[in-house]
Amino acid sequence: MIDVIIAGGGPTGLMLAGELRLHRAHVLVLEKDAEPTRSVRALGLHVRSIEVMDQRGLLDRFLALGRRYPLGGFFAGIDKPAPDRLDTAHPYVLGIPQTTTDRLLTERAGELGAEIRRGSELVGLGQDDSGVTVELADGTRLRSRYLVGCDGGRSTVRRLLGVGFPGEPARVETLLGEMEVAVPPATVAAVVADVRTTEKRFGATPLGDGVYRVVVPAAGVAEDRSAPPTLDDFRQQLQVTAGTDFGVHSPRWLSRFGDATRQAERYRVGRVLLAGDAAHVHPPAGGQGLNLGLQDAFNLGWKLAAEVVGWAPEGLLDTYHAERHPVAADVLNNSRAQMELMSTEPGPQAVRRLVSDLMDLEEVNRYLIEKITAIGVRYDLGDGHELLGRRLRDVGLRQGRLYELMHGGRGLLLDQTGRLSVAGWSDRVDHVVDVSEELDVPAVLLRPDGHVAWIGADQTDLLDQLPRWFGAARPTRRWSGRNAGPG
């Protein structure tokens, strides 16, 4: 029997496949499209996603094919510089097309042994106490212990589960595509600069060789939003919005997106779970969508693997919904707010000016940047130290960097005392005895996703927390730290 079937071979599904394979789960990814898409829906990785790639040893691959940009200007396109000393070793956004992200994550999942089947569309499912039966469009039936729907905003898995998807339908729509223009670059740049003083949903970005990525408000919301727009639709809306169509021609691909905002009522029904756009859709304001899905996968992967491998404590898999549902609800909330601030109506424009003034206050600017980049996320793990429930940024150690020690997707005890032990959990938790000048606590226990599960120096207290996240101890004869002592 397959351990986990993942429906959907986009960034969320591919990231999840890699995470599961780190723990040797048997993974099958089903992707209905026979070939990778050419459409570039997302353009970059925010700080937390960059950290995720660093934690798994993937960041060099992404840096080699991306470009670093400043963090300012992401909240509703209000151009403010990033605050100083953000709590991260990666204070930038990485510009990289989604198609490249897809390819890199596909390569990673394949290297780790995940099976990816293209042209395989899920059309039916059923579950019982021991597993899930999946039916494909060609009549094939497959059996797995778990199924995860990462199959987008129109998720078949979510529909078949009967999970509610409440929210608001699209009120406005935006056209997006890549095409050539017939006017000089200086002309395009001048028009874009002028129009964007009031219309933030407009743009034309050069990609080279006369090709531009064009974004322009649509005339309305299409009845069939799955149907792509035509080049004539772009020409018409460019004339309405900018007074010129730039002589656009030879499109590479054309698409549309709306501002619908919806969230699944539940992320888990028995042995079936939802992640990424299958669990939430929202306007693209702030560029959070792809990143939110990657981070869903990062949270879910180790927990689902623990269930498959057999050491998961009771209720661990339910913490996926408990932790990620509020995070997505917050993204929906801030993306709604950003869309209002991007309206050209006088009322929203007045509020936009007020928010812009408030962002001159460093505390406000920092709060919004941490929200957009997801480094402000804190899971509710109870009362305690301010780091509890937050991800720990990459800190320097005497013998390297923290994130270099997390590539295997295991838990980690960073012990600056040299007096603690994870005996009984060494098959799931690495014990690193080292010191960091950047960390002013004696020891931290990190979950595989890098979030702080415990802080302290007391062995008895640590023994109370290890089972909460890593299950029951296994018999062991002796303990030895992974690295040398702090001296």
Secondary structure, DSSP 8 states (H G I E B T S, - for coil): -EEEEEE--SHHHHHHHHHHHTTT--EEEEES-SS--------EE-HHHHHHHHHTT-HHHHHHH-EEE-STT-STT------SS-SSS--SEEE--HHHHHHHHHHHHHHHT-EEEET--EEEEEE-SS-EEEEETTS-EEEEEEEEE---TT-HHHHHHT----EE--S-EEEEEEEE-SS-HHHHHHHHHHHTTT-TT-EEEEEETTEEEEEEE-SS--SSTTS---HHHHHHHHHHHHS--TT-EEEEEEEEEE--EEE-S-SEETTEEE-GGGTEE---TTS-HHHHHHHHHHHHHHHHHHHHHT---TTTTTHHHHHHHHHHHHHHHHHHHHHHHT--SHHHHHHHHHHHHHTTSHHHHHHHHHHHHTTT-B----SS-TTTTBB----EETTEESGGG-TT--EEEEESSS----TT-TTTEEEEE---TT--SSEEEE-TTSBEEEE-S-HHHHHHHHHHHH-S----S----SS----
